[in-house]
């Protein structure tokens, strides 16, 4: 998704055209009124002083903006400003105008070219005066991240396309990864300043570069990966050799940059993590569509790093968002293909970090993953019941067994998930899935009824706190609840709470 930013181009051109029209009108009037004869020397001197003043204002503005930008974001942005063609062109034109004024003052009024030189000098003066405000307006845009970040992204993409077009000069590689470093550095600065909007914009720029970078494992677009390798600082020699051999070092560089940005964000910036997970799903989908499972596996390792950070910081909100991201990824990929073998590492990681959270005392995090796995089965069964049964047998059942075999709160949570998934499948008409769950986990009707007692004890489906989930894990829709109550009335002596 491209960033939404104010379009300053209409304002820029309005200032340019308006100033130019005014100055041309003034020039025509003055020329017709009094400048067709000889021009006194002090006219040149006055014009020269005006141009020098304008040139000084431009230089002071550039120096101030360079100082502010380098202190606010990163000194590397200085190069972007001072090398911009518009800035260089404006300064060169102003300098040339000054030289023309000097030359015009030196030419005698009796010289045959005096009249033509006079017209040329004052034309340059008018253009310089007309361009002053637009020039200052343009360089002021470098104070706005919504302006210079897309410029950095565009520059990076141009270098990437040249590299793909067999332009393997070092300058293109350096330009690409230098721009990536600048954007990542701006994101880190924004994180330290708690500027969530700037951090989100920076991560979107990195995401767009990543989307452009992902390609098939073999082909024309992948040949450039075999030379000029770049790695983040701290990657081991063995890791570098592995990434170079797999030709996934460019994506590893970008994903690693994102990880370093998000590693230190506090809980109050969790919405940035949520947006990053959405971007991760988009780039993962492209990698899988292109058959590049090596890059897809890099996405899994990045998501796992996020999970570990959330668990170690005991950040339940962030963990729940990451677990939900896992569920959405697996839901989408299981529905697209009946071959579940490539997804086995994803299910294994999901399970591992759920019980890692439990071991670290974040039991509700593990319960969240169990709950998400139940909803995953229900969603898959709506599209293809056999796929849902295969996912249950190959992956989810083992996770549920670990939960049911635990003690205390985790065991109760796992049993509630099993029962809820069973009744939701039954209400949706997925009898085969419901029968498989009953065969594996619910052979005893009395135990089943006691688990329903626990579910019915929560009188409302709405969560007691406003959060991303909004509903309790024990929530059952009305059509499911009526079926449960009939079963409960038949197999339990405890009345249903209403």
C-alpha angles and dihedrals in degrees: 000000000000118000119259110235137159114269106235095173096091091051091047094052092043090057092045097048094040093051092045093050092050094048093046091051091050091047094051091048094048093044094052093042105047118339100080092087131052118322118222117235094244089063089065090045092052091048090048092052091050093050092046090051091050091047091051091050090052093049093048090049091051092049092049094047092046090052094047095045094047091049096043099043122358136322089234090076088070090075090053091055102042093044096049110121093226092054093045092045093049094051093046092050092050091050092048090050090056091050091050090052090053091047092048091051090053096052114091118240088237093058114111092233095048095099094047091046090051091054092047094049096050092043088057090047092052092048091049091050092046092050097047099087095040089049092052089044091052097050090046087064088072088074089065116079090202086066105041098037093062088046089056091047092050091049091050092049092049091053091047092052091048090051090050088050089063095263094138098170115140092239092066093051091046091048093051098049095037089058090048090052092049093051092047091049090052089051091052090049090050091050091052091049093045090240099152095174093056092043091052092048092049092050090050089055090052089047093054091051089049092051090053092046098053112095141150117300091247131026145071093311093055103052094087090062092072095071141040095030119198126199137179117255112270099032109134122242091247091050091050092051090049094050091046091051092049090044090227096116095109093056090042088054093052097042090046090053090054091049092053090052096049097038095084104034115125123235092263088068096055092119087069088056090051092052090047090053090053089053089047090056091051095051091043090054091053092049092051092045088055091047093244100142092164091066089041089057090052087059089053092052091049091051089049090053089053089050093052092048091051092049095046090050090045089232103160095179092055092045092052091052091051093048089051089051090054090051093051092048094049092043092054096043097043090052092050098053137024090211102095096174096095089053095055093095089051093054091044092053092046091053095042095055092043092060092037085060089050091050090051092053097261094120095156088058090058089047088053091057091049090051092048091050090055092051089047090059092048093050092047092048090057089060102032121355094196092057089052090052091049091050090049094050098042102038122355098051092061091052092049091050091055090051094046090047092055125086137244123000096358093055092050091048092050093050091049090052091051093050094044092050090048094053095042090053091047092049090050091054095250095136096161092057092044091050091050092052091047092049093051103038114007110051093133115069094197093055088046090054092049090054088053088053088059092049093047091052088077102078097193132044093211116096116247090233130048107250143136094280095048092184129074118250087241093058117128124183117242095254090054094042094057091056092048092051092053091052092044093051090053099047106029136059093207111099118236114256114233 
